[in-house]
């Protein structure tokens, strides 16, 4: 299990309830495509908490890149351009 905290750039308060719901839906889509299970997802105004369970063969760096950098950020920016 991994505990991941992802702060928003410059600690801006941009995570509204709509954005939080969108991020959770995106994470559920990730868990269906990859061997990643989101045990808990929590959002504050300027950071996101993930409690992630994965297979032992997947390195933590790949989990972080999959969760934050590549998929969730792009989809969030596409669906909520005001966040960018």
Beta strands, then each sheet from edge to edge (+ up, - down):
strand 1: 2-7
strand 2: 36-43
strand 3: 47-54
sheet 1: 1+ 3- 2+
end
